[in-house]
């Protein structure tokens, strides 16, 4: 599942995000959502979240 819909992402969800500095390379960072930073219902580039290890990025993949 991609991370463009806010309703699909919950605090505690395991996700893969792309950090701002990794957008060119597309390198993904895996982690657990601690906070959802995007207020809108959806975002074409992915919902911005903060992970438990304080990494901020846009969700590219939601893991089960």
Secondary structure, DSSP 8 states (H G I E B T S, - for coil): --S-BGGG--TT-EEEEEEGGGTTTT-EEEEEEEEE---SSB-TT--EEEETTS-EEEEEEE--
